[in-house]
Amino acid sequence: MNIAILAFVIDTIIGDPHSKYHPVVLIGRLISFLERIYYNKEDSDNKKFFCGAILVLLVLFVTYDVAAGIIQLAYFIPWDWGVEFVEALLLAFTISPKSLAKAGRGIYALLITGEIDKARKAVGWIVGRDTDKLDEAEIARATVETIAENTVDGIIAPLFFFVLGGVPLAFLYRAANTMDSMLGYKNEKYLYFGRAAAKLDDVLNYIPARITGLLFVIAASLLGFDAKNALQMMRRDADKHPSPNGGYAEATMAGALHIRLGGINSYFGKKTFRAYMGEAIEATAPKHIMEAIRMMYTATVLFLIFAYALLTCMGY
């Protein structure tokens, strides 16, 4: 767990560098390359699913082996701490608390200074919905939802799989999550071709999402938010989310902060309704973005503490 703690420190200091050589960017390029090979619009639905599944297996295989290979090469570094540092650096690429917090703080700053148009544009970088007509409350809601959801797939899940199988397994998860974000759409192109990627992401996030919900309850208690309501909203509303996992972070966050998430979203001009989670005890406002960031960081530290304690008790 020293590696995970060091990875968190590295992320806290330098964040997630924007580079075309970032491992997740390279994974995305691999996915796009294989998509051009395996996707054919004229294929039958069954063949699209089969080809999509082959793509998933290839990406997972390559990503896992490359990560494992880099770690093996690190053993040639003539310092005792060389391998651990390389592992921590690689793991830091799979988590993104600083980037998530930076995006949230940026939107918060724009909202409190009244720069609504810039805030709409900024939130558009982190959500998939239309943002050009959102008001302050809706921008805050979108940001809080993103922070809650990404606490699962951007932090807790990679760390969870690191605990289970080291850095290569954390990278395997990151590859699966990237495939879901690129291919896991229920539209004409990806409904069958991206189904394997979407289902795999659902399976991999099943346990981390529920761990995150519980961590948010504990974080709410430590931070002076409403832990009891957080637990109640998780139990009542988590399964209302269209994703089998997304509601465990969002409903719990909503309960802790006394706000209501979900509602009407617009995608490419088409409005859709997503079930409400939480009660609107307070109107969603910019301050809740900062509170969500505090919840995210507290949940991350709690996971590291609990995982360290567990592994120590097990003799690792």
C-alpha positions in Angstrom: 0.0 0.0 0.0 3.0 2.3 0.2 2.9 2.4 -3.6 -0.7 3.5 -3.5 0.0 6.2 -1.0 2.9 7.4 -3.0 0.8 7.4 -6.1 -1.8 9.6 -4.4 1.0 12.0 -3.2 2.3 12.2 -6.8 -1.1 13.0 -8.1 -1.6 15.6 -5.4 1.6 17.3 -6.4 1.7 17.1 -10.2 -1.8 16.0 -11.1 -2.6 14.3 -14.4 -0.3 15.7 -17.1 -1.9 16.6 -20.5 0.2 14.8 -23.0 -0.3 12.7 -26.1 2.0 10.1 -24.4 -0.2 9.8 -21.3 -1.0 6.1 -20.8 -4.7 6.6 -21.0 -4.3 8.6 -24.2 -2.3 5.8 -25.7 -4.9 3.3 -24.6 -7.5 5.5 -26.3 -5.4 5.5 -29.5 -5.2 1.7 -29.4 -9.0 1.4 -29.0 -9.5 3.8 -32.0 -7.0 1.8 -34.1 -8.7 -1.5 -33.4 -12.1 0.0 -33.9 -11.1 1.0 -37.5 -10.1 -2.7 -38.0 -13.0 -4.5 -36.4 -16.0 -2.2 -36.9 -18.0 -2.7 -40.1 -21.3 -0.9 -40.5 -22.6 -3.7 -42.7 -22.0 -6.5 -40.3 -24.9 -8.3 -38.5 -25.6 -7.4 -34.9 -24.1 -10.7 -33.7 -20.9 -10.1 -35.7 -20.7 -6.6 -34.4 -20.9 -7.9 -30.8 -18.3 -10.6 -31.5 -15.9 -8.1 -33.1 -16.4 -5.7 -30.2 -15.7 -8.5 -27.7 -12.5 -9.3 -29.6 -11.4 -5.7 -29.4 -12.0 -5.7 -25.7 -9.9 -8.8 -25.1 -7.1 -7.4 -27.3 -7.0 -4.0 -25.4 -7.1 -5.7 -22.0 -4.3 -8.1 -23.0 -2.0 -5.4 -24.5 -2.6 -3.0 -21.6 -2.0 -5.6 -18.9 1.2 -6.9 -20.5 2.7 -3.5 -21.3 2.2 -2.4 -17.7 3.7 -5.6 -16.4 6.6 -5.4 -18.9 7.4 -1.8 -17.8 7.5 -3.0 -14.1 9.9 -5.8 -15.1 12.2 -3.4 -16.8 12.2 -1.2 -13.7 14.1 -4.0 -11.9 17.2 -2.9 -13.9 17.1 0.5 -12.1 20.2 0.4 -9.8 18.3 1.8 -6.8 16.4 0.0 -4.1 13.4 2.2 -4.5 13.4 2.2 -8.3 10.7 -0.4 -8.8 8.4 1.0 -6.2 8.7 4.5 -7.6 8.0 3.3 -11.2 4.9 1.4 -9.9 3.7 4.4 -8.0 4.2 6.7 -11.0 2.3 4.3 -13.2 -0.5 3.9 -10.7 -0.8 7.7 -10.4 -1.7 7.8 -14.1 -4.7 5.6 -13.4 -6.2 8.0 -10.7 -7.3 11.6 -11.1 -8.4 13.2 -7.8 -6.4 16.4 -8.5 -7.8 16.8 -12.1 -11.3 16.2 -10.8 -10.8 18.7 -8.0 -9.2 21.3 -10.3 -12.1 21.1 -12.8 -14.7 21.4 -10.0 -12.9 24.4 -8.4 -12.6 26.1 -11.8 -16.3 25.9 -12.3 -17.0 27.0 -8.8 -14.8 30.1 -9.3 -16.6 31.0 -12.5 -20.0 30.6 -10.9 -19.3 32.8 -7.8 -17.9 35.5 -10.1 -21.0 35.4 -12.3 -19.2 34.2 -15.4 -22.1 31.9 -16.3 -21.2 31.5 -20.0 -17.6 30.5 -19.2 -19.0 28.1 -16.5 -21.3 26.5 -19.1 -18.3 26.0 -21.4 -16.2 24.6 -18.6 -18.7 22.1 -17.4 -19.2 21.0 -21.0 -15.6 19.6 -20.8 -16.5 17.2 -18.0 -20.1 16.1 -18.9 -21.7 14.7 -22.0 -24.9 16.6 -21.8 -25.8 19.9 -23.6 -24.6 22.8 -21.4 -25.2 26.0 -23.4 -28.5 26.8 -21.6 -27.8 25.6 -18.1 -28.4 28.0 -15.2 -26.2 28.2 -12.1 -28.1 25.4 -10.2 -27.9 23.0 -13.1 -24.2 23.7 -13.7 -23.6 23.0 -10.0 -25.7 19.8 -10.2 -23.8 18.5 -13.3 -20.5 19.2 -11.6 -21.5 17.5 -8.3 -22.8 14.5 -10.2 -19.5 14.2 -12.2 -17.4 14.5 -9.0 -19.5 11.8 -7.3 -19.5 9.4 -10.3 -15.8 9.9 -11.1 -14.8 9.2 -7.5 -15.7 5.6 -8.4 -14.1 5.1 -11.8 -11.4 7.8 -11.5 -10.1 6.9 -8.0 -11.6 4.1 -5.9 -11.9 1.5 -8.6 -8.3 1.7 -9.9 -7.0 1.6 -6.3 -9.3 -1.3 -5.5 -7.9 -3.3 -8.5 -4.4 -2.3 -7.5 -5.0 -3.9 -4.1 -6.3 -7.0 -5.7 -3.6 -7.4 -8.4 -1.1 -4.7 -8.5 -0.4 -2.0 -11.1 -1.1 -4.2 -14.1 -4.6 -4.9 -12.9 -5.2 -1.2 -12.2 -4.3 -0.5 -15.8 -6.5 -3.3 -17.0 -9.4 -1.6 -15.2 -8.4 1.8 -16.6 -8.4 0.3 -20.1 -11.9 -1.3 -19.5 -13.2 2.1 -18.3 -11.7 3.9 -21.3 -13.4 1.5 -23.7 -16.7 2.0 -22.0 -16.3 5.8 -22.4 -15.5 5.5 -26.0 -17.7 2.5 -27.1 -20.3 2.0 -24.5 -23.1 4.0 -26.1 -26.6 2.8 -26.8 -26.8 4.3 -30.3 -27.0 2.7 -33.7 -23.2 2.4 -34.1 -22.3 1.0 -30.7 -25.4 -0.7 -29.4 -23.9 -4.1 -30.3 -20.3 -3.3 -31.1 -19.8 -1.6 -27.7 -21.9 -3.9 -25.6 -19.1 -6.0 -24.4 -17.1 -2.9 -23.3 -20.2 -1.5 -21.5 -21.0 -4.8 -19.7 -17.4 -5.3 -18.6 -17.3 -1.8 -17.1 -20.5 -2.5 -15.2 -19.1 -5.7 -13.8 -15.8 -4.2 -12.8 -17.4 -1.2 -11.1 -19.9 -3.3 -9.1 -17.9 -3.6 -5.9 -16.0 -0.3 -6.1 -19.2 1.7 -6.6 -20.7 0.2 -3.4 -17.5 0.7 -1.5 -17.5 4.4 -2.6 -21.1 4.8 -1.3 -20.1 3.5 2.1 -17.0 5.7 2.1 -19.1 8.7 1.3 -21.3 7.9 4.4 -18.2 7.8 6.6 -16.8 10.9 5.0 -20.1 12.7 5.6 -19.9 11.9 9.3 -16.3 13.1 9.5 -16.9 16.3 7.6 -20.1 17.3 9.5 -22.5 16.5 6.7 -25.6 14.3 7.1 -24.3 10.8 7.2 -27.6 9.3 8.2 -29.4 10.9 5.3 -26.6 9.8 3.0 -27.1 6.2 4.0 -30.9 6.5 3.7 -30.6 8.1 0.2 -28.2 5.4 -0.9 -30.5 2.7 0.2 -33.6 4.4 -1.3 -32.4 5.9 -4.5 -29.2 4.2 -5.7 -31.0 1.7 -7.9 -33.0 4.4 -9.7 -29.9 5.4 -11.6 -29.8 4.1 -15.2 -26.4 2.6 -14.5 -26.3 -0.3 -12.1 -23.4 1.4 -10.3 -23.7 5.2 -10.7 -26.4 5.7 -8.2 -24.3 4.5 -5.2 -22.0 7.5 -5.4 -24.6 10.1 -6.6 -27.5 9.2 -4.3 -25.1 9.1 -1.3 -23.5 12.4 -2.2 -27.0 14.0 -2.6 -28.1 12.7 0.8 -25.0 13.9 2.5 -25.2 17.4 1.1 -29.0 17.8 1.4 -29.5 18.3 -2.4 -31.3 16.5 -5.2 -29.4 15.2 -8.2 -30.9 13.8 -11.4 -33.6 15.4 -13.4 -33.9 16.7 -17.0 -30.8 16.5 -19.2 -30.4 17.4 -22.8 -28.2 15.4 -25.2 -27.8 16.7 -28.7 -30.9 18.8 -28.3 -33.1 15.9 -27.1 -34.3 16.1 -23.5 -34.4 13.0 -21.3 -35.4 12.6 -17.6 -33.2 10.8 -15.1 -34.8 9.7 -11.8 -34.2 12.1 -8.9 -31.8 11.0 -6.1 -31.9 12.7 -2.8 -34.2 15.4 -1.4 -34.0 19.1 -2.2 -33.6 20.2 1.3 -31.2 22.9 0.0 -31.2 24.4 -3.5 -28.2 23.1 -5.4 -25.6 25.9 -5.4 -21.8 26.5 -6.1 -20.9 25.7 -2.5 -22.0 22.1 -3.0 -19.2 21.7 -5.6 -16.6 22.5 -3.0 -18.3 20.2 -0.5 -18.4 17.4 -3.1 -14.6 17.8 -3.6 -14.1 17.5 0.2 -16.1 14.3 0.1 -14.1 13.0 -2.8 -10.7 13.6 -1.1 -11.9 12.2 2.3 -13.3 9.1 0.7 -9.9 8.6 -1.1 -7.9 8.9 2.1 -10.3 6.6 3.9 -9.9 3.9 1.2 -6.1 4.1 1.5 -6.3 3.9 5.3 -8.7 1.0 5.3 -6.8 -0.9 2.6 -3.5 -0.4 4.4 -5.0 -1.6 7.7 -6.5 -4.6 6.0 -3.3 -5.7 4.2 -1.3 -5.1 7.4 -3.6 -7.4 9.3 -3.3 -10.0 6.6 0.5 -9.8 6.8 1.2 -8.1 3.5 
